[in-house]
Amino acid sequence: MTGETAAHVAERTARASYGRLVALLAAPTGDLELAEDTLAQAFEQALTTWPRDGVPDNPDGWLLTVARNRQRDLWKSAAHRRNQSLEAATDIGGDAVQPLNDLDLDRIPDRRLALLFVCAHPAIAANLRTPLMLQAVLGFDSAQIARAFAVPAGAMSQRLVRGKRRIRDARIPFVIPGRQAMPQRLPSVLEAVYGCYTLAFPELGDGESLAGEARYLAVTTARLLGDEPEAWALAALLTLASARATTPGDRYLPLQDQDPDEWDRHLIAEGEAYLRRAERPGQAPGRFQLEAAIQAVHCDRARSGATDWDALCTLYTALVAIAPSLGSRVAHAAVIGRTRSPRTGLSLLEALPVERERLQPYHAVRGDLLARLGRHQDAVAAFHQASTLSTDPAVRAFLERRAKELSG
Protein backbone atom coordinates (compact mmCIF):
# COMPACT_ATOMS: atom_id res chain seq x y z
CA MET A 1 0.00 0.00 0.00
CA THR A 2 1.61 3.24 -1.10
CA GLY A 3 1.55 6.44 0.94
CA GLU A 4 -0.52 8.10 -1.77
CA THR A 5 -3.14 5.36 -1.67
CA ALA A 6 -3.29 5.46 2.12
CA ALA A 7 -3.72 9.24 2.01
CA HIS A 8 -6.52 8.84 -0.51
CA VAL A 9 -8.32 6.36 1.74
CA ALA A 10 -7.90 8.68 4.72
CA GLU A 11 -9.33 11.57 2.71
CA ARG A 12 -12.30 9.51 1.54
CA THR A 13 -12.94 8.26 5.08
CA ALA A 14 -12.85 11.79 6.45
CA ARG A 15 -15.31 12.96 3.83
CA ALA A 16 -17.73 10.09 4.42
CA SER A 17 -17.39 9.39 8.14
CA TYR A 18 -15.93 12.39 9.98
CA GLY A 19 -19.22 13.71 11.30
CA ARG A 20 -20.56 10.45 12.67
CA LEU A 21 -17.21 9.50 14.20
CA VAL A 22 -17.14 12.81 16.06
CA ALA A 23 -20.64 12.22 17.36
CA LEU A 24 -19.78 8.71 18.55
CA LEU A 25 -16.66 9.97 20.32
CA ALA A 26 -18.67 12.69 22.02
CA ALA A 27 -21.16 10.16 23.40
CA PRO A 28 -19.63 9.64 26.88
CA THR A 29 -19.19 13.30 27.82
CA GLY A 30 -20.90 15.50 25.26
CA ASP A 31 -17.49 17.14 24.70
CA LEU A 32 -17.50 17.75 20.96
CA GLU A 33 -14.25 19.72 21.01
CA LEU A 34 -12.43 16.83 22.67
CA ALA A 35 -13.96 14.44 20.15
CA GLU A 36 -12.77 16.57 17.25
CA ASP A 37 -9.27 16.91 18.73
CA THR A 38 -8.81 13.19 19.34
CA LEU A 39 -10.19 12.26 15.93
CA ALA A 40 -7.78 14.72 14.31
CA GLN A 41 -4.94 13.01 16.17
CA ALA A 42 -6.21 9.62 14.97
CA PHE A 43 -6.14 10.83 11.37
CA GLU A 44 -2.58 12.10 11.88
CA GLN A 45 -1.57 8.68 13.19
CA ALA A 46 -3.29 7.00 10.24
CA LEU A 47 -1.28 9.05 7.76
CA THR A 48 1.87 7.81 9.47
CA THR A 49 0.86 4.21 10.11
CA TRP A 50 -1.21 3.18 7.08
CA PRO A 51 1.50 3.81 4.43
CA ARG A 52 3.82 1.58 6.45
CA ASP A 53 1.50 -1.16 7.74
CA GLY A 54 -1.28 -1.03 5.17
CA VAL A 55 -4.81 0.36 5.26
CA PRO A 56 -7.01 -1.58 7.73
CA ASP A 57 -10.06 -3.46 6.50
CA ASN A 58 -12.28 -1.16 8.57
CA PRO A 59 -10.77 2.36 8.50
CA ASP A 60 -13.71 3.81 10.46
CA GLY A 61 -13.29 1.28 13.27
CA TRP A 62 -9.51 1.81 13.35
CA LEU A 63 -9.87 5.57 13.67
CA LEU A 64 -12.59 5.23 16.30
CA THR A 65 -10.44 2.89 18.38
CA VAL A 66 -7.37 5.12 18.24
CA ALA A 67 -9.36 8.24 19.10
CA ARG A 68 -11.14 6.50 21.99
CA ASN A 69 -7.82 5.31 23.37
CA ARG A 70 -6.58 8.90 23.35
CA GLN A 71 -9.73 10.01 25.14
CA ARG A 72 -9.27 7.34 27.80
CA ASP A 73 -5.66 8.42 28.34
CA LEU A 74 -6.88 11.94 28.91
CA TRP A 75 -9.67 10.86 31.28
CA LYS A 76 -7.14 8.92 33.36
CA SER A 77 -4.71 11.80 33.58
CA ALA A 78 -4.38 13.68 36.86
CA ALA A 79 -5.05 16.97 35.08
CA HIS A 80 -8.38 15.73 33.79
CA ARG A 81 -9.40 14.16 37.12
CA ARG A 82 -9.06 17.58 38.73
CA ASN A 83 -11.64 18.94 36.31
CA GLN A 84 -14.11 16.11 35.91
CA SER A 85 -14.47 12.63 37.40
CA LEU A 86 -14.47 9.63 35.10
CA GLU A 87 -17.84 8.66 36.59
CA ALA A 88 -19.28 12.05 35.60
CA ALA A 89 -17.78 11.72 32.15
CA THR A 90 -19.58 8.45 31.54
CA ASP A 91 -22.90 9.35 33.16
CA ILE A 92 -25.37 9.37 30.28
CA GLY A 93 -28.49 10.22 32.25
CA GLY A 94 -31.71 8.46 33.10
CA ASP A 95 -33.70 8.84 29.88
CA ALA A 96 -31.38 6.73 27.77
CA VAL A 97 -32.60 3.93 25.59
CA GLN A 98 -29.28 3.04 24.05
CA PRO A 99 -25.79 4.58 24.44
CA LEU A 100 -24.22 5.70 21.20
CA ASN A 101 -21.24 3.47 21.90
CA ASP A 102 -23.46 0.43 21.33
CA LEU A 103 -24.68 1.44 17.87
CA ASP A 104 -23.87 -0.85 14.96
CA LEU A 105 -21.14 0.84 12.94
CA ASP A 106 -22.27 -0.93 9.75
CA ARG A 107 -25.80 0.58 9.76
CA ILE A 108 -24.70 4.06 8.75
CA PRO A 109 -28.00 5.72 7.73
CA ASP A 110 -29.89 4.43 10.77
CA ARG A 111 -27.07 5.47 13.07
CA ARG A 112 -27.01 8.93 11.57
CA LEU A 113 -30.73 9.28 12.13
CA ALA A 114 -30.29 8.24 15.76
CA LEU A 115 -27.51 10.78 16.20
CA LEU A 116 -29.70 13.51 14.70
CA PHE A 117 -32.29 12.89 17.39
CA VAL A 118 -29.51 12.95 19.99
CA CYS A 119 -28.35 16.39 18.84
CA ALA A 120 -31.92 17.71 18.94
CA HIS A 121 -31.90 17.53 22.75
CA PRO A 122 -34.20 20.29 24.11
CA ALA A 123 -31.45 21.53 26.43
CA ILE A 124 -29.37 22.52 23.39
CA ALA A 125 -30.13 26.06 22.21
CA ALA A 126 -32.66 26.09 19.38
CA ASN A 127 -30.43 28.16 17.07
CA LEU A 128 -27.60 25.66 17.52
CA ARG A 129 -29.36 22.34 16.98
CA THR A 130 -29.53 22.32 13.18
CA PRO A 131 -25.99 23.71 12.63
CA LEU A 132 -24.69 21.21 15.18
CA MET A 133 -26.38 18.30 13.40
CA LEU A 134 -25.07 19.47 10.04
CA GLN A 135 -21.52 19.58 11.38
CA ALA A 136 -21.27 16.85 14.02
CA VAL A 137 -23.45 14.21 12.34
CA LEU A 138 -23.67 15.04 8.63
CA GLY A 139 -20.09 16.23 8.23
CA PHE A 140 -20.43 19.75 6.77
CA ASP A 141 -17.91 22.37 7.83
CA SER A 142 -18.77 25.69 9.43
CA ALA A 143 -18.21 27.65 6.19
CA GLN A 144 -20.72 25.50 4.29
CA ILE A 145 -23.24 25.79 7.13
CA ALA A 146 -22.73 29.55 7.26
CA ARG A 147 -23.65 29.82 3.58
CA ALA A 148 -26.86 27.90 4.22
CA PHE A 149 -27.82 30.28 7.03
CA ALA A 150 -26.58 33.39 5.18
CA VAL A 151 -24.29 34.41 8.05
CA PRO A 152 -20.54 35.14 8.07
CA ALA A 153 -18.39 32.01 8.32
CA GLY A 154 -16.59 33.36 11.39
CA ALA A 155 -19.86 33.99 13.20
CA MET A 156 -21.11 30.44 12.52
CA SER A 157 -17.79 28.96 13.63
CA GLN A 158 -17.93 30.90 16.89
CA ARG A 159 -21.56 29.87 17.44
CA LEU A 160 -20.64 26.22 17.05
CA VAL A 161 -17.61 26.48 19.34
CA ARG A 162 -19.57 28.25 22.07
CA GLY A 163 -22.44 25.81 21.70
CA LYS A 164 -20.18 22.77 22.03
CA ARG A 165 -18.66 24.18 25.18
CA ARG A 166 -22.10 24.79 26.67
CA ILE A 167 -23.05 21.20 25.87
CA ARG A 168 -19.90 19.96 27.59
CA ASP A 169 -20.23 22.20 30.62
CA ALA A 170 -23.93 21.43 31.10
CA ARG A 171 -23.19 17.70 30.64
CA ILE A 172 -26.06 17.30 28.21
CA PRO A 173 -26.27 13.54 27.65
CA PHE A 174 -25.57 12.20 24.17
CA VAL A 175 -28.14 9.41 24.28
CA ILE A 176 -30.85 8.20 21.93
CA PRO A 177 -34.26 9.43 23.12
CA GLY A 178 -37.18 7.13 23.70
CA ARG A 179 -39.86 6.84 21.03
CA GLN A 180 -42.17 9.13 23.03
CA ALA A 181 -39.60 11.95 23.01
CA MET A 182 -38.99 11.88 19.26
CA PRO A 183 -41.91 14.10 18.12
CA GLN A 184 -40.65 16.92 20.34
CA ARG A 185 -37.25 16.74 18.65
CA LEU A 186 -38.61 16.13 15.16
CA PRO A 187 -38.67 19.75 13.84
CA SER A 188 -34.92 20.21 14.38
CA VAL A 189 -34.16 16.82 12.82
CA LEU A 190 -36.24 17.64 9.75
CA GLU A 191 -34.47 20.99 9.40
CA ALA A 192 -31.09 19.26 9.49
CA VAL A 193 -32.08 16.64 6.90
CA TYR A 194 -33.47 19.37 4.64
CA GLY A 195 -30.30 21.41 5.19
CA CYS A 196 -28.19 18.41 4.21
CA TYR A 197 -30.10 18.03 0.95
CA THR A 198 -29.91 21.70 0.01
CA LEU A 199 -26.21 21.90 0.84
CA ALA A 200 -25.40 18.66 -0.94
CA PHE A 201 -27.21 19.22 -4.21
CA PRO A 202 -26.15 20.83 -6.44
CA GLU A 203 -23.56 22.91 -4.60
CA LEU A 204 -21.18 20.14 -3.48
CA GLY A 205 -19.08 18.02 -5.76
CA ASP A 206 -20.24 14.78 -4.10
CA GLY A 207 -23.72 16.16 -3.69
CA GLU A 208 -25.61 13.36 -5.42
CA SER A 209 -24.69 10.75 -2.79
CA LEU A 210 -25.23 13.12 0.11
CA ALA A 211 -28.54 14.28 -1.31
CA GLY A 212 -29.58 10.67 -1.75
CA GLU A 213 -28.70 9.95 1.85
CA ALA A 214 -30.73 12.96 2.98
CA ARG A 215 -33.73 11.64 1.06
CA TYR A 216 -33.21 8.23 2.65
CA LEU A 217 -33.12 9.77 6.11
CA ALA A 218 -36.31 11.73 5.41
CA VAL A 219 -38.19 8.64 4.24
CA THR A 220 -36.82 6.55 7.12
CA THR A 221 -37.89 9.19 9.65
CA ALA A 222 -41.40 9.33 8.21
CA ARG A 223 -41.77 5.55 8.35
CA LEU A 224 -40.28 5.41 11.85
CA LEU A 225 -42.76 7.89 13.30
CA GLY A 226 -45.67 6.79 11.15
CA ASP A 227 -48.18 9.60 11.55
CA GLU A 228 -46.17 12.83 11.54
CA PRO A 229 -47.41 14.91 8.55
CA GLU A 230 -44.32 17.12 8.28
CA ALA A 231 -42.06 14.07 8.22
CA TRP A 232 -44.02 12.64 5.28
CA ALA A 233 -44.02 16.08 3.69
CA LEU A 234 -40.22 16.31 3.84
CA ALA A 235 -39.97 12.83 2.35
CA ALA A 236 -42.25 14.04 -0.46
CA LEU A 237 -40.29 17.26 -0.93
CA LEU A 238 -36.89 15.58 -1.29
CA THR A 239 -38.27 12.76 -3.44
CA LEU A 240 -39.99 15.12 -5.87
CA ALA A 241 -36.92 17.36 -6.03
CA SER A 242 -34.74 14.29 -6.67
CA ALA A 243 -37.02 13.27 -9.53
CA ARG A 244 -35.88 16.35 -11.42
CA ALA A 245 -32.16 15.94 -10.62
CA THR A 246 -31.28 14.90 -14.15
CA THR A 247 -28.89 17.64 -15.28
CA PRO A 248 -26.74 16.04 -18.01
CA GLY A 249 -23.01 15.88 -17.34
CA ASP A 250 -21.48 18.94 -15.77
CA ARG A 251 -23.94 21.39 -17.32
CA TYR A 252 -26.37 23.25 -15.11
CA LEU A 253 -29.90 23.72 -16.45
CA PRO A 254 -32.40 25.96 -14.66
CA LEU A 255 -35.78 24.41 -14.01
CA GLN A 256 -37.57 26.11 -16.90
CA ASP A 257 -35.00 24.76 -19.37
CA GLN A 258 -35.16 21.14 -18.22
CA ASP A 259 -36.88 18.53 -20.36
CA PRO A 260 -39.66 16.90 -18.28
CA ASP A 261 -39.34 13.73 -20.34
CA GLU A 262 -36.00 13.18 -18.61
CA TRP A 263 -37.47 13.34 -15.12
CA ASP A 264 -37.90 10.17 -13.08
CA ARG A 265 -41.61 9.25 -13.27
CA HIS A 266 -41.21 6.58 -10.58
CA LEU A 267 -39.84 9.11 -8.10
CA ILE A 268 -42.59 11.57 -9.01
CA ALA A 269 -45.24 8.95 -8.22
CA GLU A 270 -43.44 8.02 -5.00
CA GLY A 271 -43.20 11.65 -3.90
CA GLU A 272 -46.85 12.29 -4.65
CA ALA A 273 -47.79 9.25 -2.55
CA TYR A 274 -45.78 10.62 0.38
CA LEU A 275 -47.47 13.99 -0.04
CA ARG A 276 -50.89 12.36 0.17
CA ARG A 277 -49.83 10.70 3.43
CA ALA A 278 -48.93 14.15 4.78
CA GLU A 279 -52.42 15.55 4.17
CA ARG A 280 -54.65 16.14 7.19
CA PRO A 281 -58.23 17.24 6.32
CA GLY A 282 -59.18 20.38 8.22
CA GLN A 283 -55.58 20.98 9.32
CA ALA A 284 -53.51 23.82 7.88
CA PRO A 285 -50.47 22.58 5.95
CA GLY A 286 -47.04 23.02 7.47
CA ARG A 287 -43.92 24.44 5.89
CA PHE A 288 -42.68 21.21 4.33
CA GLN A 289 -46.16 20.37 3.05
CA LEU A 290 -46.23 23.67 1.19
CA GLU A 291 -42.72 23.20 -0.17
CA ALA A 292 -43.58 19.66 -1.29
CA ALA A 293 -46.74 20.96 -2.97
CA ILE A 294 -44.58 23.48 -4.83
CA GLN A 295 -42.36 20.67 -6.05
CA ALA A 296 -45.46 18.70 -7.08
CA VAL A 297 -46.66 21.63 -9.21
CA HIS A 298 -43.30 21.75 -11.00
CA CYS A 299 -43.30 17.97 -11.50
CA ASP A 300 -46.81 18.10 -12.94
CA ARG A 301 -45.27 19.68 -16.06
CA ALA A 302 -44.21 16.14 -16.96
CA ARG A 303 -47.91 15.35 -17.47
CA SER A 304 -49.45 18.64 -18.53
CA GLY A 305 -46.58 20.18 -20.46
CA ALA A 306 -47.11 23.51 -18.69
CA THR A 307 -46.35 25.08 -15.30
CA ASP A 308 -49.27 26.33 -13.21
CA TRP A 309 -47.76 29.67 -12.18
CA ASP A 310 -50.92 30.83 -10.43
CA ALA A 311 -50.77 27.78 -8.15
CA LEU A 312 -47.10 28.48 -7.44
CA CYS A 313 -47.90 32.08 -6.59
CA THR A 314 -50.58 30.96 -4.12
CA LEU A 315 -48.34 28.34 -2.51
CA TYR A 316 -45.34 30.67 -2.15
CA THR A 317 -47.56 33.38 -0.64
CA ALA A 318 -48.76 30.85 1.94
CA LEU A 319 -45.20 29.64 2.55
CA VAL A 320 -43.75 33.07 3.33
CA ALA A 321 -46.71 33.70 5.65
CA ILE A 322 -45.80 30.75 7.91
CA ALA A 323 -42.05 30.34 7.23
CA PRO A 324 -40.58 33.67 6.04
CA SER A 325 -37.01 32.48 5.58
CA LEU A 326 -34.69 34.34 3.24
CA GLY A 327 -34.80 31.45 0.80
CA SER A 328 -38.59 31.28 0.67
CA ARG A 329 -38.88 35.04 0.28
CA VAL A 330 -36.38 35.08 -2.59
CA ALA A 331 -38.29 32.29 -4.34
CA HIS A 332 -41.57 34.12 -3.72
CA ALA A 333 -40.13 37.28 -5.29
CA ALA A 334 -39.02 35.27 -8.33
CA VAL A 335 -42.51 33.83 -8.86
CA ILE A 336 -44.18 37.20 -8.30
CA GLY A 337 -41.77 38.73 -10.78
CA ARG A 338 -42.87 36.21 -13.37
CA THR A 339 -46.62 36.12 -12.67
CA ARG A 340 -47.21 39.81 -11.94
CA SER A 341 -44.32 42.04 -12.93
CA PRO A 342 -40.52 42.07 -12.65
CA ARG A 343 -40.77 45.42 -10.89
CA THR A 344 -42.99 43.99 -8.14
CA GLY A 345 -40.66 41.03 -7.68
CA LEU A 346 -37.65 43.33 -7.51
CA SER A 347 -39.36 45.45 -4.85
CA LEU A 348 -39.88 42.32 -2.73
CA LEU A 349 -36.20 41.45 -3.10
CA GLU A 350 -35.01 44.91 -2.13
CA ALA A 351 -37.14 44.73 1.03
CA LEU A 352 -35.20 41.73 2.34
CA PRO A 353 -32.78 42.22 5.26
CA VAL A 354 -29.10 42.89 4.69
CA GLU A 355 -28.25 39.18 5.07
CA ARG A 356 -29.59 38.79 1.53
CA GLU A 357 -26.20 39.95 0.22
CA ARG A 358 -24.63 36.65 1.30
CA LEU A 359 -27.29 34.54 -0.42
CA GLN A 360 -26.43 33.40 -3.93
CA PRO A 361 -30.05 32.89 -5.11
CA TYR A 362 -30.86 36.50 -4.18
CA HIS A 363 -28.33 37.83 -6.69
CA ALA A 364 -29.31 35.27 -9.35
CA VAL A 365 -33.01 36.14 -9.08
CA ARG A 366 -32.20 39.84 -8.97
CA GLY A 367 -30.16 39.50 -12.15
CA ASP A 368 -33.03 37.76 -13.92
CA LEU A 369 -35.58 40.40 -12.86
CA LEU A 370 -33.26 43.24 -13.83
CA ALA A 371 -32.75 41.63 -17.23
CA ARG A 372 -36.53 41.41 -17.71
CA LEU A 373 -36.72 45.13 -16.92
CA GLY A 374 -34.08 45.90 -19.55
CA ARG A 375 -31.50 47.02 -16.96
CA HIS A 376 -28.79 44.91 -18.52
CA GLN A 377 -25.76 46.55 -16.90
CA ASP A 378 -27.21 46.05 -13.41
CA ALA A 379 -28.22 42.51 -14.31
CA VAL A 380 -24.65 41.69 -15.41
CA ALA A 381 -23.31 42.91 -12.04
CA ALA A 382 -25.90 40.81 -10.20
CA PHE A 383 -25.05 37.66 -12.16
CA HIS A 384 -21.33 38.21 -11.53
CA GLN A 385 -22.00 38.55 -7.80
CA ALA A 386 -24.12 35.39 -7.81
CA SER A 387 -21.29 33.58 -9.57
CA THR A 388 -18.75 34.54 -6.92
CA LEU A 389 -21.04 33.13 -4.21
CA SER A 390 -21.53 29.77 -5.92
CA THR A 391 -19.28 26.81 -5.13
CA ASP A 392 -20.58 24.71 -8.02
CA PRO A 393 -18.52 25.15 -11.22
CA ALA A 394 -21.53 24.31 -13.42
CA VAL A 395 -23.68 26.95 -11.74
CA ARG A 396 -20.86 29.50 -11.97
CA ALA A 397 -20.48 28.79 -15.68
CA PHE A 398 -24.21 29.24 -16.24
CA LEU A 399 -24.29 32.57 -14.37
CA GLU A 400 -21.23 33.88 -16.19
CA ARG A 401 -22.80 32.84 -19.48
CA ARG A 402 -25.92 34.82 -18.61
CA ALA A 403 -23.78 37.85 -17.80
CA LYS A 404 -21.87 37.50 -21.07
CA GLU A 405 -25.06 37.26 -23.10
CA LEU A 406 -26.37 40.48 -21.58
CA SER A 407 -23.03 42.24 -22.03
CA GLY A 408 -22.99 41.49 -25.74
RAWOGI-V360685 format. One record per helix or strand of 2 or more residues. SS is the DSSP state (helix for helix, strand for strand). FROM is the first residue (numbers start at 1). LEN is the number of residues. If there is no record, write none. Layout:
ss=SS from=FROM len=LEN
ss=SS from=FROM len=LEN
//
This chain:
ss=helix from=3 len=23
ss=helix from=32 len=22
ss=helix from=59 len=18
ss=helix from=78 len=6
ss=helix from=86 len=4
ss=helix from=100 len=3
ss=helix from=108 len=12
ss=helix from=126 len=12
ss=helix from=142 len=8
ss=helix from=153 len=18
ss=helix from=179 len=22
ss=helix from=207 len=19
ss=helix from=229 len=15
ss=helix from=255 len=3
ss=helix from=260 len=3
ss=helix from=265 len=14
ss=helix from=287 len=13
ss=helix from=301 len=4
ss=helix from=309 len=14
ss=helix from=326 len=14
ss=helix from=342 len=9
ss=helix from=354 len=5
ss=helix from=360 len=13
ss=helix from=376 len=13
ss=helix from=393 len=15
//
